[in-house]
Amino acid sequence: MTELRLTLREIRLIIERLVQANGVAPGLLFAVRDAAVVSAILPVAGFEKLSAEIAALAASPVKPATLSEGEDGVLQVDVAGQHPWLVAEALLDLAVERFRLTGRGEVLVCGAVSPCEFGVVAGLAEKHGLTAICSEVAGGVLLEVRPRLARTEGLLNHVRREGCTVAAGLWWPLYHASHAALAPDSFESRRHAGTIRVEADGRIVGRNDEDETDLSMLAADPIRLRPASIP
């Protein structure tokens, strides 16, 4: 089977476009993207099941979560049917806060679809200098934050340095789905591509000394660039 070695940047780019195209709210986009990236490369879902999890994400509405504290002092959170990628970052923040304050960073989560996807906290916790694990328990999924061995290389740093090996048959369908989510190439889209903007009267706005925007479509049909009607 043919394999590809992908950079972290291109994995992020493709996955971000896919989750955005599936309706993730702008304020949640980066948090969801990061969770999905970790899910793919850790792997939790892995690249093989990534499309199925994105579909589950699209069907999961954003709802308020309900917080309470159990008799054992563990914070309990009902996420009301949301996908873990939508709430993993916020729940990890709660666990980290409790760990810093009390030395016991535990959060019991219930009501999630695809609860195994809470496994992404293992990668997300690295930026805090901590280790996080999740386990299925009675009543839901328990997220636990613990100290991290200082000399252990983080997941994302490893992928930045070594790349990520993925079967071509798993990667290309994701790549093409991401490409299909883009707006179609058109005369109007070319006017707003790259780092410059081409106004309706043909003026170029922005730095164009090092810009590589393809203006050939515009130059081939200059009659379409007409002075704008400005009241």
Secondary structure as GFF3:
##gff-version 3
##sequence-region A 1 231
A	DSSP	beta_strand	3	6	.	.	.	ID=ss1
A	DSSP	alpha_helix	8	21	.	.	.	ID=ss2
A	DSSP	three_ten_helix	26	28	.	.	.	ID=ss3
A	DSSP	alpha_helix	29	41	.	.	.	ID=ss4
A	DSSP	three_ten_helix	47	49	.	.	.	ID=ss5
A	DSSP	alpha_helix	50	58	.	.	.	ID=ss6
A	DSSP	beta_strand	66	69	.	.	.	ID=ss7
A	DSSP	beta_strand	75	78	.	.	.	ID=ss8
A	DSSP	alpha_helix	84	102	.	.	.	ID=ss9
A	DSSP	beta_strand	105	110	.	.	.	ID=ss10
A	DSSP	three_ten_helix	115	120	.	.	.	ID=ss11
A	DSSP	alpha_helix	121	124	.	.	.	ID=ss12
A	DSSP	three_ten_helix	125	128	.	.	.	ID=ss13
A	DSSP	beta_strand	130	137	.	.	.	ID=ss14
A	DSSP	beta_strand	140	147	.	.	.	ID=ss15
A	DSSP	alpha_helix	155	162	.	.	.	ID=ss16
A	DSSP	beta_strand	164	167	.	.	.	ID=ss17
A	DSSP	alpha_helix	168	180	.	.	.	ID=ss18
A	DSSP	alpha_helix	187	191	.	.	.	ID=ss19
A	DSSP	beta_strand	197	198	.	.	.	ID=ss20
A	DSSP	beta_strand	204	205	.	.	.	ID=ss21
A	DSSP	alpha_helix	216	220	.	.	.	ID=ss22
A	DSSP	three_ten_helix	222	224	.	.	.	ID=ss23
###
